Amino acid sequence: MWTKEDLQKLVKDKMGDYAFIVVSNRQPYIHNFKQGKIESQRGVGGVISALDPVMQACQGSWVAYGNGEADRDVSDEQGRIQVPEGNPRYTLKRVWLTKEEEVGYYYGYSNEVLWPLSHTTFCRPIFRREDWEMYKTVNMKFAQAVMEEVGNKKAFVWIQDYHFCLLPKFLKQLAGDRVITAHFWHIPWPSYETFRICPQKQEILEGLLANDLLGFHIRYHCNNFFDVVDRELECKIDREAEAVIKGNHTTLVRSYPIGVDFEGLSRFAQSPEVTTKKNTLVQEFGLSGQKVLISLDRLDYTKGIPEKLAAMDSFLQNHPEWKKKVVFLQIGVVTRLHLPEYKNLNDKLNALVEEINWKHGVGRWKPVILARRHFSLAEVLALYRTGDVCLVSSLHDGMNLVAKEYISSRYDEEGTLILSQFTGAARELTDAIQVNPYDCDQFGEGILTALALSEDERRKRMKKMREIVANHNIFRWAGKVLSDLLKFEFKEDENKQEASP
């Protein structure tokens, strides 16, 4: 099993002469004003929960968009701050964007083109020339910010996700071979039939193929990428070596199923702080004496939240004996409300919750609770420990780390996971109760199955899944990516050795 110490040793032994830089749109720590004081909060989302422990182990620099209202107040003139607060382990460098840049690059091209294009959820992308131009502008702004961190050194730059398709190419233009880049695509890669509608498809592919290493969660997404490249560009695809050769440049294309900090989460879940939070949340939401179904999602149309509510409706309709015995607590992090699809989803959820509670409620008992506030990591783990069943119902997902976080938190080997078959995690977590979220009746029966499992069966399933998540943890994921990336450092020396007598 990979550990934090193994990763630290790899970085120290092999990357000592290199700057280590991670780039993402979302920042790991946000500073906001609360009751007149500046408060630091850890960012939300799978990229943050996955990479923050890696960066704390590696102690590099993280370049990200500074969007907190108090971010400028706590950063230096270069936008830098040491994080996390109280025990700083690495540098966060914030990039400042104008309102126009945020609208065009983030809300526009990233989330109205690339996000729906990559998820098979029947949401049509919206192509605007001005959004594409702003996307290019912001990618160059991030390239310049990265180069400020690189300086005259050599660097490994690890780029995260769909916000930065052009960044690898810009970095190579600015620094040449002095910068070695890996790019991890955290969401699905679309099929050719879907991707070919994108007007900027060639520029996107050429940007990604400037990377030395391009990673996806699962082999299926790698194969989709190879298929798209084969049909759109003049290049050589070596499927045996898992590489694309374009001109004189080779890009390795590999699958790396992402994990979580299993040991860290499992240990924290057992802490007195989490136990106290658990008792507080049970009281706040009136969960005592109930079987608790729990879900934690961003309020995004890919996460299948309306489908979960439909499954709950079907379950109670077909099994009314469970009324007053079970509660479904949906935690929803509000996101991208400036976009019509997200605002409509938010309104739809309000209506669905009200309808189900009116239809099935008995006296003071209501079957569904929808909470939209921010929850700290301690509160999230407390919620996982509270949930007898965790529902993960994504309509399409690269991996989904909520499933793995839930398993990591269940040190008691209790709890049951219901998992959509359309997540990357479904390929590893075969002992979860897998459902098709589009089939609300089958999903509803999955809820019944989860609630009716014997204690022995629950523990057997959870123990097997905990072993998988423990062995495929976040340090193993980062170690495998960096180990492959490190091969580029020695390429020139190996060539010299082969040429020598």
C-alpha positions as CSV (number, residue, x, y, z in Angstrom):
1,M,0.0,0.0,0.0
2,W,1.3,3.5,-0.9
3,T,1.7,5.9,2.0
4,K,2.3,9.6,2.3
5,E,5.9,8.8,3.2
6,D,6.3,6.7,0.0
7,L,5.2,9.7,-2.0
8,Q,7.4,12.1,-0.1
9,K,10.4,9.9,-0.7
10,L,9.6,9.7,-4.4
11,V,9.4,13.4,-4.7
12,K,12.5,14.0,-2.6
13,D,14.7,11.4,-4.4
14,K,13.6,12.0,-8.0
15,M,12.3,15.5,-8.2
16,G,14.7,17.4,-6.0
17,D,16.0,19.7,-8.8
18,Y,12.5,20.4,-10.1
19,A,9.8,22.8,-9.0
20,F,6.6,20.9,-8.4
21,I,3.5,22.8,-9.4
22,V,-0.2,21.9,-9.5
23,V,-2.7,23.9,-11.5
24,S,-6.5,23.9,-11.1
25,N,-9.3,26.3,-11.5
26,R,-10.8,25.7,-8.0
27,Q,-8.5,26.6,-5.1
28,P,-7.9,24.3,-2.1
29,Y,-8.5,27.1,0.5
30,I,-10.8,30.0,0.3
31,H,-10.8,33.1,2.5
32,N,-14.1,34.9,3.1
33,F,-15.5,37.4,5.6
34,K,-17.7,36.0,8.4
35,Q,-19.1,38.2,11.0
36,G,-16.5,40.8,10.3
37,K,-13.6,38.4,10.5
38,I,-11.6,36.5,7.8
39,E,-12.3,32.8,7.8
40,S,-10.4,30.1,5.9
41,Q,-12.5,27.2,4.4
42,R,-11.3,24.2,2.5
43,G,-12.7,24.2,-1.1
44,V,-15.3,21.7,-2.2
45,G,-15.1,19.0,-4.9
46,G,-13.2,15.9,-5.8
47,V,-10.1,17.6,-7.1
48,I,-9.6,19.4,-3.8
49,S,-10.2,16.4,-1.6
50,A,-7.9,14.3,-3.7
51,L,-5.0,16.7,-4.2
52,D,-4.7,18.6,-0.9
53,P,-3.2,15.6,0.9
54,V,-0.8,15.1,-2.0
55,M,0.3,18.7,-1.9
56,Q,0.7,18.6,1.9
57,A,3.0,15.6,1.4
58,C,5.0,17.1,-1.6
59,Q,5.2,20.8,-0.4
60,G,5.1,22.4,-3.9
61,S,3.0,25.3,-5.3
62,W,-0.6,25.2,-6.2
63,V,-1.8,27.8,-8.8
64,A,-5.6,28.4,-8.8
65,Y,-8.2,31.1,-9.3
66,G,-8.7,33.3,-6.2
67,N,-12.4,33.8,-5.9
68,G,-12.9,34.3,-2.2
69,E,-14.0,37.8,-1.1
70,A,-11.1,38.0,1.4
71,D,-8.4,36.3,-0.8
72,R,-6.6,39.5,-1.7
73,D,-6.5,40.6,1.9
74,V,-4.5,37.6,3.0
75,S,-2.3,37.1,-0.1
76,D,1.0,38.9,-0.8
77,E,1.7,41.1,-3.9
78,Q,2.2,38.0,-6.1
79,G,-1.0,36.4,-4.9
80,R,0.8,33.9,-2.7
81,I,-0.1,32.5,0.7
82,Q,1.0,29.5,2.7
83,V,-1.6,26.9,3.4
84,P,-3.3,25.3,5.3
85,E,-3.8,27.8,8.0
86,G,-2.1,26.9,11.3
87,N,0.1,24.2,9.7
88,P,1.3,25.5,6.4
89,R,2.7,22.8,4.1
90,Y,2.7,24.4,0.6
91,T,2.3,27.6,-1.4
92,L,-1.1,28.6,-2.9
93,K,-0.6,31.2,-5.7
94,R,-3.9,32.9,-6.7
95,V,-4.6,34.1,-10.2
96,W,-7.0,37.1,-10.3
97,L,-9.7,37.1,-13.0
98,T,-11.9,40.0,-14.1
99,K,-15.7,39.5,-14.1
100,E,-15.6,39.3,-17.9
101,E,-12.9,36.6,-17.8
102,E,-14.9,34.6,-15.2
103,V,-18.1,34.7,-17.2
104,G,-16.5,33.8,-20.6
105,Y,-13.8,31.3,-19.5
106,Y,-15.5,29.6,-16.5
107,Y,-19.3,29.9,-16.8
108,G,-19.2,30.1,-20.6
109,Y,-16.7,27.8,-22.3
110,S,-15.8,25.5,-19.4
111,N,-19.3,24.9,-18.1
112,E,-21.6,25.5,-21.1
113,V,-19.3,23.7,-23.6
114,L,-16.8,21.3,-22.2
115,W,-18.9,20.1,-19.2
116,P,-22.0,19.1,-21.1
117,L,-19.9,17.9,-24.1
118,S,-18.2,15.4,-21.8
119,H,-21.2,14.2,-19.8
120,T,-23.9,12.1,-21.5
121,T,-26.8,13.8,-19.8
122,F,-28.6,15.2,-22.8
123,C,-27.7,18.8,-22.1
124,R,-26.8,20.7,-25.3
125,P,-23.6,22.7,-25.3
126,I,-23.8,26.4,-26.1
127,F,-21.0,27.6,-28.4
128,R,-20.1,31.3,-28.3
129,R,-17.1,32.8,-30.1
130,E,-16.5,35.3,-27.3
131,D,-16.4,32.6,-24.6
132,W,-13.7,30.7,-26.6
133,E,-11.6,33.9,-26.9
134,M,-11.9,34.4,-23.1
135,Y,-11.0,30.8,-22.5
136,K,-7.8,31.3,-24.5
137,T,-7.0,34.5,-22.7
138,V,-7.4,32.9,-19.2
139,N,-5.4,29.9,-20.2
140,M,-2.5,32.2,-21.2
141,K,-2.9,34.1,-18.0
142,F,-2.5,30.9,-16.0
143,A,0.5,30.0,-18.1
144,Q,2.2,33.2,-17.2
145,A,1.3,32.7,-13.5
146,V,2.9,29.2,-13.6
147,M,6.0,30.6,-15.2
148,E,6.3,33.1,-12.3
149,E,6.6,30.1,-10.0
150,V,8.9,28.2,-12.3
151,G,11.4,31.1,-12.8
152,N,14.6,29.8,-14.2
153,K,14.2,26.3,-12.8
154,K,13.1,23.1,-14.3
155,A,9.6,22.1,-13.3
156,F,7.0,19.3,-13.3
157,V,3.6,20.9,-13.8
158,W,0.5,18.8,-13.0
159,I,-2.6,20.3,-14.7
160,Q,-6.1,19.5,-13.5
161,D,-9.2,19.1,-15.6
162,Y,-11.1,20.6,-18.5
163,H,-10.5,24.3,-17.6
164,F,-7.0,24.2,-19.1
165,C,-7.0,22.4,-22.5
166,L,-4.7,25.1,-24.0
167,L,-2.3,25.5,-21.0
168,P,0.1,22.7,-21.9
169,K,0.7,24.2,-25.3
170,F,1.2,27.7,-23.9
171,L,3.7,26.4,-21.3
172,K,5.7,24.6,-23.9
173,Q,5.8,27.8,-26.0
174,L,7.1,29.8,-23.0
175,A,9.5,27.3,-21.5
176,G,10.2,24.5,-24.0
177,D,11.5,21.2,-22.5
178,R,12.3,22.9,-19.2
179,V,8.7,22.2,-18.2
180,I,7.4,18.7,-18.2
181,T,3.6,18.5,-18.0
182,A,1.0,16.0,-16.9
183,H,-2.7,16.6,-17.3
184,F,-5.4,14.8,-15.5
185,W,-8.9,14.9,-17.0
186,H,-11.2,14.3,-14.0
187,I,-14.5,14.0,-16.0
188,P,-15.4,11.5,-18.8
189,W,-14.0,11.9,-22.3
190,P,-16.8,11.9,-24.9
191,S,-17.2,9.6,-27.8
192,Y,-16.3,10.8,-31.3
193,E,-19.9,11.2,-32.3
194,T,-20.4,13.7,-29.4
195,F,-17.0,15.5,-29.6
196,R,-17.1,16.2,-33.3
197,I,-19.7,18.9,-32.9
198,C,-17.2,21.1,-31.1
199,P,-16.1,24.0,-33.4
200,Q,-12.8,24.2,-31.5
201,K,-12.1,20.5,-31.5
202,Q,-8.7,20.7,-33.3
203,E,-7.3,23.4,-31.0
204,I,-8.4,21.5,-27.9
205,L,-6.8,18.3,-29.1
206,E,-3.5,20.0,-30.1
207,G,-3.5,21.7,-26.7
208,L,-3.9,18.4,-24.8
209,L,-1.3,16.7,-27.0
210,A,1.3,19.2,-26.0
211,N,1.3,17.3,-22.6
212,D,4.0,14.7,-21.9
213,L,1.4,12.6,-20.0
214,L,-2.4,12.7,-20.2
215,G,-4.4,10.8,-17.7
216,F,-8.0,9.6,-17.4
217,H,-9.8,7.6,-14.7
218,I,-10.6,4.6,-16.7
219,R,-9.5,2.8,-19.9
220,Y,-12.8,3.5,-21.6
221,H,-12.1,7.2,-21.6
222,C,-8.6,6.6,-22.9
223,N,-10.1,4.6,-25.8
224,N,-12.6,7.4,-26.6
225,F,-9.7,9.9,-26.7
226,F,-7.7,7.7,-29.0
227,D,-10.7,7.4,-31.3
228,V,-11.3,11.1,-31.4
229,V,-7.6,11.8,-32.1
230,D,-7.5,9.1,-34.8
231,R,-10.4,10.7,-36.7
232,E,-9.5,14.4,-36.3
233,L,-5.6,14.8,-36.5
234,E,-2.8,13.6,-38.6
235,C,-0.7,11.6,-36.1
236,K,0.4,8.2,-35.1
237,I,-1.4,6.3,-32.4
238,D,0.6,3.5,-30.7
239,R,-2.1,1.6,-28.7
240,E,0.4,-0.9,-27.4
241,A,2.6,1.8,-25.9
242,E,-0.5,3.8,-25.0
243,A,0.8,6.9,-26.8
244,V,0.1,9.5,-29.4
245,I,3.0,10.7,-31.6
246,K,2.3,14.1,-33.3
247,G,5.3,15.5,-35.1
248,N,8.3,15.1,-32.9
249,H,6.3,15.0,-29.7
250,T,5.0,11.9,-27.8
251,T,2.1,12.0,-25.3
252,L,1.5,9.1,-23.1
253,V,-2.2,8.4,-22.5
254,R,-2.9,6.3,-19.4
255,S,-5.7,5.5,-17.0
256,Y,-5.2,6.2,-13.3
257,P,-8.3,5.5,-11.1
258,I,-8.2,8.2,-8.5
259,G,-8.5,7.5,-4.8
260,V,-8.8,9.3,-1.5
261,D,-6.6,9.6,1.7
262,F,-8.1,6.5,3.2
263,E,-5.9,6.4,6.3
264,G,-6.4,10.1,7.0
265,L,-10.1,10.0,6.6
266,S,-10.6,6.8,8.5
267,R,-8.5,8.2,11.4
268,F,-10.3,11.6,11.4
269,A,-13.7,9.9,11.3
270,Q,-12.9,8.3,14.7
271,S,-12.0,11.6,16.4
272,P,-13.9,13.1,19.2
273,E,-14.5,16.2,17.0
274,V,-16.4,14.1,14.4
275,T,-18.4,12.3,17.1
276,T,-19.5,15.6,18.6
277,K,-20.5,16.9,15.1
278,K,-22.4,13.6,14.5
279,N,-24.5,14.1,17.6
280,T,-25.1,17.8,16.8
281,L,-26.3,16.9,13.2
282,V,-28.5,14.1,14.3
283,Q,-30.2,16.6,16.6
284,E,-30.3,19.4,14.0
285,F,-32.0,17.3,11.4
286,G,-34.2,15.2,13.7
287,L,-32.6,11.9,12.7
288,S,-32.8,10.0,16.0
289,G,-34.6,6.7,15.7
290,Q,-34.6,6.7,11.9
291,K,-32.8,4.7,9.3
292,V,-30.8,7.5,7.5
293,L,-30.1,7.7,3.7
294,I,-27.4,10.2,3.0
295,S,-26.2,11.9,-0.2
296,L,-23.6,14.7,-0.7
297,D,-23.4,16.3,-4.1
298,R,-22.8,19.6,-5.8
299,L,-26.2,20.7,-7.2
300,D,-25.3,19.7,-10.7
301,Y,-27.5,18.1,-13.4
302,T,-25.0,15.3,-13.9
303,K,-25.3,14.1,-10.3
304,G,-28.8,12.5,-10.7
305,I,-30.5,14.3,-7.7
306,P,-34.0,14.4,-9.2
307,E,-33.5,10.7,-10.1
308,K,-32.7,10.0,-6.4
309,L,-35.9,11.8,-5.3
310,A,-37.9,9.8,-7.9
311,A,-36.4,6.6,-6.5
312,M,-37.3,7.6,-3.0
313,D,-40.9,8.4,-4.1
314,S,-41.1,4.9,-5.8
315,F,-39.7,3.2,-2.7
316,L,-42.2,4.8,-0.4
317,Q,-45.1,4.2,-2.8
318,N,-44.3,0.5,-3.1
319,H,-43.2,-0.1,0.5
320,P,-45.4,2.2,2.7
321,E,-44.4,0.1,5.8
322,W,-41.1,2.1,5.8
323,K,-42.9,5.5,6.4
324,K,-41.9,7.1,9.6
325,K,-38.9,4.7,9.8
326,V,-36.5,6.2,7.2
327,V,-35.3,9.7,6.2
328,F,-33.4,10.8,3.1
329,L,-30.9,13.7,3.8
330,Q,-29.6,15.3,0.7
331,I,-26.7,17.7,1.2
332,G,-26.4,20.0,-1.8
333,V,-23.6,22.4,-2.5
334,V,-25.0,25.3,-4.6
335,T,-22.9,25.9,-7.7
336,R,-23.0,27.8,-11.0
337,L,-26.4,29.4,-10.3
338,H,-25.7,32.1,-12.9
339,L,-26.3,29.4,-15.6
340,P,-29.9,28.7,-16.5
341,E,-29.5,24.9,-16.3
342,Y,-28.4,25.1,-12.7
343,K,-31.0,27.7,-11.7
344,N,-33.7,25.5,-13.2
345,L,-32.3,22.4,-11.4
346,N,-32.4,24.3,-8.1
347,D,-36.0,25.3,-8.7
348,K,-36.9,21.7,-9.8
349,L,-35.4,20.2,-6.6
350,N,-37.5,22.6,-4.4
351,A,-40.7,21.5,-6.1
352,L,-39.8,17.7,-6.0
353,V,-38.9,17.8,-2.3
354,E,-42.2,19.7,-1.5
355,E,-44.2,17.2,-3.6
356,I,-42.7,14.1,-2.0
357,N,-43.0,15.4,1.5
358,W,-46.6,16.4,0.9
359,K,-47.4,13.0,-0.7
360,H,-45.7,10.7,1.9
361,G,-45.4,12.9,5.0
362,V,-47.1,11.7,8.2
363,G,-47.7,14.3,10.9
364,R,-44.3,15.9,11.7
365,W,-42.4,13.2,9.8
366,K,-41.1,14.2,6.4
367,P,-39.2,11.7,4.3
368,V,-36.8,14.1,2.5
369,I,-34.6,16.9,3.9
370,L,-32.6,19.1,1.5
371,A,-29.8,21.1,3.1
372,R,-27.8,23.6,1.0
373,R,-25.3,25.1,3.5
374,H,-21.5,24.5,3.6
375,F,-20.3,21.6,5.6
376,S,-16.8,21.3,7.1
377,L,-14.8,18.2,6.6
378,A,-15.6,17.1,10.2
379,E,-19.3,17.6,9.5
380,V,-19.0,15.7,6.2
381,L,-17.4,12.7,7.9
382,A,-20.0,13.0,10.7
383,L,-22.8,12.8,8.0
384,Y,-21.1,9.7,6.5
385,R,-21.0,8.0,9.9
386,T,-24.7,8.9,10.4
387,G,-25.8,7.5,7.1
388,D,-27.0,3.8,7.2
389,V,-27.0,4.0,3.4
390,C,-25.1,6.4,1.1
391,L,-26.7,7.1,-2.3
392,V,-24.4,8.0,-5.2
393,S,-26.6,8.3,-8.3
394,S,-24.5,10.2,-10.9
395,L,-25.9,10.0,-14.5
396,H,-22.3,10.1,-15.8
397,D,-19.2,10.6,-13.7
398,G,-15.4,10.3,-14.2
399,M,-15.0,8.5,-10.8
400,N,-17.0,10.0,-7.9
401,L,-15.0,10.3,-4.7
402,V,-18.1,10.6,-2.4
403,A,-18.4,6.9,-2.7
404,K,-14.8,6.3,-1.6
405,E,-15.0,8.9,1.2
406,Y,-18.1,7.2,2.6
407,I,-16.3,3.9,2.6
408,S,-13.2,5.4,4.2
409,S,-15.2,6.9,7.0
410,R,-16.9,3.6,8.0
411,Y,-14.2,2.3,10.2
412,D,-17.0,0.4,12.0
413,E,-17.5,-1.7,8.8
414,E,-21.2,-0.6,8.9
415,G,-23.2,1.2,6.3
416,T,-24.2,0.3,2.7
417,L,-23.3,2.0,-0.5
418,I,-25.8,2.4,-3.4
419,L,-23.8,3.3,-6.5
420,S,-24.8,4.3,-10.0
421,Q,-23.4,1.9,-12.7
422,F,-22.4,5.0,-14.7
423,T,-19.7,6.1,-12.3
424,G,-16.0,5.2,-12.7
425,A,-16.1,4.0,-9.2
426,A,-18.6,1.2,-10.1
427,R,-15.8,-0.7,-11.9
428,E,-13.9,-1.0,-8.6
429,L,-16.6,-1.1,-6.0
430,T,-18.5,-4.2,-7.1
431,D,-19.8,-4.9,-3.6
432,A,-21.9,-1.8,-3.7
433,I,-25.6,-2.2,-4.6
434,Q,-25.4,-0.9,-8.2
435,V,-28.4,0.8,-9.8
436,N,-29.4,2.4,-13.0
437,P,-30.5,5.9,-11.9
438,Y,-32.7,6.4,-14.9
439,D,-34.9,3.5,-13.7
440,C,-36.6,4.9,-10.6
441,D,-38.4,1.7,-9.8
442,Q,-35.3,-0.4,-10.0
443,F,-33.4,2.3,-8.0
444,G,-36.2,2.2,-5.4
445,E,-35.9,-1.5,-5.0
446,G,-32.2,-1.0,-4.5
447,I,-33.0,1.2,-1.5
448,L,-35.1,-1.6,-0.1
449,T,-32.3,-4.1,-0.7
450,A,-29.8,-1.8,1.1
451,L,-32.1,-1.4,4.1
452,A,-32.9,-5.1,4.3
453,L,-29.3,-6.4,4.3
454,S,-28.3,-8.6,7.2
455,E,-25.5,-7.3,9.5
456,D,-23.2,-10.0,8.3
457,E,-23.8,-9.1,4.7
458,R,-23.4,-5.4,5.3
459,R,-20.1,-5.9,7.1
460,K,-18.8,-8.4,4.5
461,R,-19.5,-5.9,1.6
462,M,-18.0,-2.9,3.5
463,K,-14.9,-4.8,4.5
464,K,-14.1,-5.8,0.9
465,M,-14.7,-2.3,-0.3
466,R,-12.6,-0.8,2.4
467,E,-9.7,-3.0,1.4
468,I,-10.0,-1.8,-2.2
469,V,-10.1,1.8,-1.3
470,A,-7.3,1.4,1.1
471,N,-5.0,-0.2,-1.5
472,H,-6.0,2.2,-4.2
473,N,-5.5,5.4,-2.2
474,I,-4.7,8.9,-3.3
475,F,-0.9,8.4,-2.7
476,R,-0.9,5.4,-5.0
477,W,-2.7,7.4,-7.6
478,A,-0.3,10.4,-7.4
479,G,2.7,8.0,-7.2
480,K,1.8,6.2,-10.3
481,V,1.2,9.5,-12.2
482,L,4.5,11.0,-11.0
483,S,6.4,7.7,-11.6
484,D,5.3,7.8,-15.3
485,L,6.0,11.5,-15.5
486,L,9.5,11.0,-14.1
487,K,10.5,8.8,-17.1
488,F,10.7,12.0,-19.2
489,E,13.5,13.4,-17.0
490,F,15.8,10.6,-17.9
491,K,14.9,10.3,-21.6
492,E,17.9,12.4,-22.8
493,D,20.4,10.7,-20.5
494,E,19.2,7.2,-21.6
495,N,19.7,8.3,-25.3
496,K,23.2,9.4,-24.5
497,Q,24.0,6.1,-22.8
498,E,22.7,4.1,-25.7
499,A,24.9,6.1,-28.1
500,S,28.0,5.7,-26.0
501,P,30.4,2.8,-26.8
